[in-house]
């Protein structure tokens, strides 16, 4: 029987939870709310909880909070038609109350798309700042609330010095203030401070995760990031276009590891703590393009779009994740080449026979 896109993701969940189920057992028989629940991160977390319900009888109920569910319901029927996943259709900024039985909340609301940030910087900051404030107020009313996981961003560190191989949670950097390009990162910094203020004033248990870069199924190839552009070019049979000389350095964690790490941080992390989430394994964009091209039988050209100004913009964005590894016994289970292979396979499956409707 041919493998479907849902089969591939089921394999991912099986692999990442092998011998690790006990780490998530606190979720059993509880209610978890995910704001921004229809996005890439929210979808992976909801899917992982659904997997735990189906295969390990967790009996965890999930409430996805987002402004609109039409596309999610049409493209994710394997999640949207489940009895253990419900929907709250609202703008996160206008949340007044949540179901009183809510035990856990994962706050992912706020798009990471830098095109949106550049076009609507005030909206970007409002969604993050006011949305976080509304959620913190709402969980105060929950009768047995256990933990709020606030998803911040690795961008709050500002520019990573090229001489620093990795950025740890105590790196004292910051975005450049006074520029529209910092709207997203500055709003995330404010949201972190707001969470700590709520923890102090209202005794809300809060943990912060700082995501870096990810790759995997459910991530739209239309997003304006290098790896997405490379994958899209390759799947279309076009030359892979690299902006710059290819020396920019990034790292990528696979989506199943991301989802497992975030749920583990939620359930086993300590209130007030901050954890980087991402891959510590660096790669240049040139090597990344070559790795993607090597997955195809037909030779794909790699085009470097170099200029003097491009070369001046070379950067590094790689986290130190040793704190989460050492304190929560977390590990990466998927290397970059495997992550690329599985992401390509999933995208090929959803392009075949209109499988997107059943992904």
Secondary structure, DSSP 8 states (H G I E B T S, - for coil): ----HHHHHHHHHHHHHTTTGGGGGGGTT-EEEEETTTSHHHHHHHHHHHHHHHHH----EEEEEES--HHHHHH-HHHHT-TTEEEEES-GGG-----TT--EEEE--S---HHHHHH-HHHHHHHHHHHHHHHHHHHTT-TT--EEEEE--GGGG-S--TT-S-B-TT------TTSGGGHHHHHHHHHHHHHHHHHHHT---EEEEEE--EE-TT--TTSSSHHHHHHHHHHTT--EEEESSS--EE--EEHHHHHHHHHHHHHHS-TT-EEEES----EEHHHHHHHHHTTSSS---EEEE--HHHHHT--EE-B--HHHHHHH-------HHHHHHHHHHHHHHHHGGGGGGG-
